[in-house]
């Protein structure tokens, strides 16, 4: 019986690396794994999931209007899908998370979604909120703060290295714009 998994963390915990390794394991066994990623995040090129350690794979793109159930169903009818991987799952809209639930429950295809739990202000992303509520399995991937504690928040940094305390929820960036921190250091900088 298929399940919906949500792997969540702060930045730099290896979410994309884990996704790519798992997708490779399926391919190595002759199984068909389809990968999706947010069109919004094109830091490594469109239609690609890439990790900081150099792994990468082609991916289907989704935007807030993408009907994921219909797209996955059509791919599945063309060639049996053994697993679906979603990178940058925090950018999913509520109807898309509902689509993923429907894929699991009606098509019996496991979904492994990877994403951030919270934004730079400590607020949940829409996709993450519904994945946390509706996933069958929640798995936290861990990374560390500069102090050595578990980092479970992300701080947005401006050009002068200062914490940003307001702004749009989504601003795509990497280590030049964000730093993962423990709650203690996050609250000292952002609250």
GIZIGI-V383221 format. One record per helix or strand of 2 or more residues. SS is the DSSP state (a for helix, b for strand). FROM is the first residue (numbers start at 0). LEN is the number of residues. Records with the same first field share a line. If there is no record, write none. Layout:
SS = FROM-LEN, FROM-LEN
//
This chain:
b = 3-6, 32-6, 47-3, 55-3, 59-3, 82-4, 109-7, 136-4, 142-2, 149-2, 152-5, 177-4
a = 14-14, 67-11, 88-3, 93-14, 125-9, 182-8
//
